[in-house]
Amino acid sequence: MSEHPSNRDLYTVGHMREIDRAALAALDISGVELMRRAASAALRSLRRHWPQAQRIRVHCGPGNNGGDGFLLGVLAREAGLQVDMVALTTASHGDAAAARAAWVAAGGELHAADALDDLPEPELQVDALYGIGLNRAPEPAVAGLIERINRSGVPVLALDVPSGLDADSGRCPGAAIHADITVTFIADKRGLHTGHAADHVGVLELATLGVPASAFAHVPPDAHLLAADSLPPRQRHANKGHYGHLLVIGGGKGMAGAVHLAGQAALRAGAGLVSVATRVEHVDALNTARPELMAHGVDGPQALQPLLDRADTLALGPGLGQSAWSHALWLTALDDGKPLVLDADGLNLLAKEPRRFTAPTVLTPHPGEAARLLGCTVEQVEHDRFAAVRELAARFAAVVVLKGAGTLVADPDGRLDVCPWGNPGMASGGMGDLLTGIVAALLAQGCHARQAACLGVGLHARAGDLAAREGERGLLASDLLAPLRRLGNALPSEVGE
């Protein structure tokens, strides 16, 4: 019997509850037996990652997540480990009560959370405080315990979800466990891959617990993790005309670097021709720095129109600004109706003058730009990144890339993909300009908008990870160009090659 249909599928908390019920029926087992399977998977992960650990401390809450922890304690003791069991409450509910009773029946002791000073120091701590159901800040006493675990310097294994992390949204409304390893059960949860999750999940493992595919039959995933894709090899008789002519529009006063980076990224991502429409004073510098870019000075719409006529795809916004010159170029480019990537001040102008797009269009906002487009606060966007990106895609009839840790890609039909790559070193100037150029180059080469966005986001983030092998701090946007080229050609990529 097959197990989980795809380890790239991501589910909401509501969907997970449906799947749990279907799993019990399909397997014809009790909730306690499913907990025992989870505990067994957790013990295997524990022994794999910390084979020398002899004393562990398990922190159990009152619900099913605590039940997993109690049964992990039973199995760990049977395996010869010393287990200190810390119970958050004096009683557990539901199936967790039976798991708690199994721990006591096996001769295990229970320790109160306020009596940790009396216990020996563990070599590993297990977080089984809260599972997928917590979507609020932990109570002050529990928050204090979480902070103590985080400060201990002892590795942490989290069961299903790091306690305090919202499994639906990836936000942390209060204190949250910083896990070294998270072993999540049955199916992957979407909130483990975006927002604050990057700082709390650690290495994520999926244990499907032998749940058959039939348990997922009537519960479609809410989102998917991106796959590591690339474009197919080029045909031998190809010429530059086969791979599109991209026009990058931007580079207001003092911002030539933005169109330079976007244009270079487009070339490295495979666009056949790349032109740049920018301020007249930037042209000589651009031609000197990258002669493959065809830089043109434009003083207004009349000068821009011949460039639009020759191009088949546009990248609008890098360094554009919001001056009268900027607005005139923006309006002329949008009215031309060509496939388009819109970024930076192109998005800020769109927030002031909203429109729905009819040509294939990709918008690439960061949370601040997304908030302006939606007329809300950044905090509201980050509260539910999934809802925000879907609303943007529907509102503007475009594919939308919501940037940040765990970048999201949504199309107007509600399909959503999550990027599992990227690193904090990419929080530096020019990274967004690179992404704009990459996605626009893929549009120019014939990808449809969603394909260009998903492939472009993946290539950009993976190139960032390769470039960061030499250190995250000090990573420059231009450092991504060499690994980007290799990844785009599906070649092995090592920094320094």
Buried (B, 14 or more C-beta within 10 A) or exposed (E): EEBBBEEBBBBBBEBBBBBBEBBBEBBEBEBBBBBBBBBBBBBBBBBEBBEEBEBBBBBBBBBBBBBBBBBBBBBBBEEEBBBBBBBBBEEBEEBBBBBBEBBEEBEBEBBEBEEBEEEEEBBBBBBBBBBBEBBEBBEEEBBBBBBBBBEBEBBBBBBBBBBBBBBBBBBBBBBBBBBBBBBBBBBBBBBBBBBBBBBBBBEBBBBBBBBBEBBBEEBEBBBBBBEEEBBEEEEEEEEEEEBBBBBBBBBBEEBBBBBBBBBBBBBBBBBBBBBBBBBEEBBEBBBEBBEEBBBBBBEEBEBBEEBBEEBBBBBBBBBBBBEEBBBBBBEBBBEBEBBBBBBBBBBBBBBEEEEEBEBBBBBBBBBEBBBBBBEBEBEBBBBBBBBBBBBBBBBBBBBBBBBBBBBBBBBBEEBBBBBBBBBBBBEBEBBBBBBBBBBBBBBBBBBEBBBBBBBBBBBBBBBBBBBBEEEBEEBBBBBBBBBBBBBBEEEEBEEEE
